[in-house]
Amino acid sequence: MMAQIQQEKDRLDLAPKKFNMWIFIFTSFMFFAALTSAFIVYSGGKGHGLSINLPGVFLYSTATILVSSITMFLASRAAKRLQFGKQRLFLWSTIALGVAFFALQIYGWSLLVNMGVYFSNPNASQSFVYVFTGMHLLHIIAGLLLLANTLVGSYRNVPQVKNLYGMEMSGIFWHFIDIIWIYLYVFLILNQK
Amino acid sequence: MSTLTVQDHGVHHDDHGHEHHHHDTFLTKYIFSQDHKMIAKQFLITGILMAVIAMILSILFRIQLAYPDKAFPLMETLLGRFAPEGRMDPNFYLSLVTIHGTIMVFFVLTAGLSGTFSNLLIPLQVGARDMASPFMNMLSYWLFFLASVIMLSSFFIEKGPAGPGWTIYPPLSALPKAMPGSDMGMTLWLISMVLFVASSLMGGINYVSTVLNMRTKGMDLWKMPLTVWAFFLTAIVGILAFPVLVAGVVLLIFDRSFGTSFYLSDIVMGGVPQSMEGGSPILFQHLFWFLGHPEVYIVIMPALGISSEIIATNSRKPIFGYHAMVYSLIGITVLSFIVWGHHMFVTGMNPFLGGVFMITTLIIAVPSAVKTFNYLATLWRGNIRFTPAMLFAIGLVSFFISGGLTGIYLGNAALDINLHDTYFVVAHFHLVMGSAAIFGMLAGVYHWFPKMFGRMMDERLGYLHFWLTFAGAYLVFFPMHFMGLDGVPRRYYAFTEFESFSRWLSVNTFITWAAIVSALAQVAFLFNFFYSIFFGKKATQNPWNSNTLEWTAPVEHIHGNWPGEIPTVYRWPYDYSKPGHDADFIPQTVPFSETMSSNLPHDFEDNPVGLEEHNKWVSTQRSEEVK
C-alpha cells in the first residue's frame, strides 16, 4: 500500500493546475490594475474627471453578482457533501445570476448613452467606464463558460475528484470576478466627481 | 487516501510502459505534441526561423543606410513595389525597422528563448514528468505560431507591415491614415501581439506553477540550478508585465477603430483638424514602458541563467556566489518594475520624477554588476573547457559589460536629453540585450543540443560561428556609440543626406559590411544545427560531465522523462572539482553518504545527524592516519 502511494505521488496532477488558475487571476488582476492606473494617470494629467453620477442600476448589478457568489459557495458546499441535485440547482442559479448581471450592465450602458455619456468621447475618463465594464463582461463570459462546463460535467456524472476540481476552478474564478467588479465599482464611485 | 488519481493527458504510466498509454501518430508526436521536450524544439525552430527573417530585414535596411543613393535592381526583384526602381521606399524602411525590432524582441528573444529553454529545462532540472498543464503548454506554442504567421503575413498586404517602430507610439499607431505603416499592417501587428501575449502568459503561468509545485524529492528552492531560478523569475516578470501591455493595446484598438480618444488630441491631418481631443499620448508610453522595461529583463534573465550554468560547468568550478546570484536576479525582478520612466525623460516629465526614475535605474546596476563579477570570479582559475557553448556564454558576459556601462549614461536624466533617440541608444540595447541575449540563447543551443536531439553539434563550425559573430557584433554596434554622441537620430531613412551627418556615410558602409559578414556567419550555425539534428555525432548521456538532473534522464526521449522513479536530489547543482572526490563533478542525485571523502562540515548545515556521521568519519580517518 505504501509503495503504491509513493508511486502515485508523481502523478498527482490537479494541484499544479489549480495553482495555474491562481496565477491566471494574478494576470487578470494586473490587467485591471493597469486600466485603473491608466484612468488615474489620464484624469490626473488632463484634469478631466468622470463628472457624472453613475446610473443606479450598477448598484443592483453589484448586488446580483454578490448573491451569485453566495450561490456559488453553496454549490461548492453541496458538491463536497455529495448532494449533487443541490449542486446543480445552485450552479444553475449562479449562471442565471451571472446572465442577469450581464444584462444589467448592458442596461447600464444604455442609461449612460441616454445621459449623453458616449464611448467615443473627448473626455476619455467617461470612455473608461465602458472599458472597465466591457472588459469585466468578457471575464463574466469566461466565467459563465467555466460554470457551464462544470455543470455539464456534473450531469455526465464525472468522477467526484474531477467534479470537485471543476467546482474549485470555476469557483475561484467566479469569486475573483465578483471581487474585481466590486473593486471597479468602488473605484468608479470614488472617482465620479 | 491519496491513492485516488485521475487519468489525464500527459500523465505517465510507468508500470505499463509506453505502448499502452500513447499511440503517437505523426500529428500528436510532432505537431500537436503536449510533451514539453517537443514543444521546446518547436519553439526553438520557430524562433530560429523568425530570427533569420528578422536578420535579413536588418541587412536590407543596413544596405539602404550604407548606399542611400544607389539603386539595386535586385532589390526591386525581391521586394517589388516596396523598392520601386531598386530604391527602397521610405515607408518600407520604417516597416523594416519596426518588424525587425518586434520579431527580435518578442518572437526570438522572448518566445524563442524562454519558450525553448524554460520548456526544456524546467521539468528536466526540477525533476518533473512534464509541465503543470501540458495542454496549456501546447496551446502556448500554437498561439505563438499563429502570432508569427500573422506578423509575417503583413508583408503581403498592399500597404506593407506596421511602421511606427516596435514601441508603436500613438498617434502614428492610432490613426490608420497617418502613414502606410499605420494602416492594415498596424492592425495585423496588434492582433499578432495580442495572441503573442496570450501565448507568453500561458507559458509563464505553467513555468511558475511547475517550479513551485512539481519539484522532485529533495529539490528545495536553494538546490535549484540558476537556470531554473532565472526562468522562474522571468516568468513572474512576464505575468506581471504583459497584462499591462494588453491594457494599453486594448485602449489603442479603441482609439484606432471605435473613435475614442484615450491617446489622441489636437490632431491635424492634411491641414484638416480632426475630431479627437482630450487624449494623452504620454499615457500610452506609461502603459507601454511598464511592460517594455521589464520586457528587456524578460529577454536577458534567461540568458543570464543559461550562462551561469554553462560557465560553472565548463570552468569545472562551483558558481561563485550562488546566493548572491539568486538575490541579484530577485533584485532585478523587483527593480525592473520601477524604472520605466527612464524611457520617458524627455516627454516633459516632472524633473523630480525624472530624478526618482534615474536613481532606481542606477540602482539596477548593482545586481547586474554582482552577476558580472560572479561570472568573472567563477572563471578565475577555473579549469576552463572552451566548448562553443562556453565561448558564447563568455561572449554574453563581454556584451553585458560593454552594453551595461553605457546604460549608466543613458539612465541619467540630464545626459539623456542629448542621447535619447540617437544611435547611442541603438548601440546600447543591441549590445546589452540584443547581442548578450542572443549569445545566451546560442550558448544554450550548443550546450543542450545533445539533450534535445541526442546528437552533438560540430565544434569547429561552432568556433567559426562564435568568432565571426562576436567580432561582427562589436564592429556593427561599437561605432554606433560615436554616431549617437554626434547626435545622429535613430530610425532615419537617409540621415547621411543631412550635411552635418554626411561624414558618417563611410562608417555606415563599414557597419553594413560588418553586419553582412556576421549574418553570413549564421549560415555556419544554421548548417551545423540542421545537419547535426540528423547526422551529428551520437551524444552520450552526460556529455559535459554536468551535475544537473536533466543529464540523468536517458538520451532517448520518453514521455515522462525518466523511465522509473524520478531521481531524488541530495545536493546543490554546483559540486564541481570538490576536493577529496575522485571525479571533478558530483551529480545532484549522489547522496552525501557515497562521497564521505569529499564532504565538508557546511554540507550539513541543516542536518545534525549527517554532521555527526561526518565528524565520526573524519575522526576515524584521523586516528587511522596516526596509526
Interface residues (C-beta under 8 A of the other chain):
Chain A: M1 Q4 I5 Q7 E8 K9 D10 R11 L12 D13 L14 A15 P16 K17 F19 N20 I23 F24 F26 T27 S28 M30 F31 A33 A34 L35 A38 V41 Y42 G45 K46 H48 F119 S120 N121 P122 N123 A124 S127 V131 M135 P159 V161 K162 Y165
Chain B: S2 T3 L4 T5 V6 D8 G10 V11 H12 D14 D15 A128 R129 A132 S133 M136 L201 G204 I205 N206 V208 S209 T210 L212 N213 M214 T216 I239 L240 A241 F242 P243 V244 V246 A247 G248 V250 L251 F254 F258 G259 T260 S261 F262 M276 E277 G278 G279 S280 I282 L283 H286 L287 F290 E565 I566
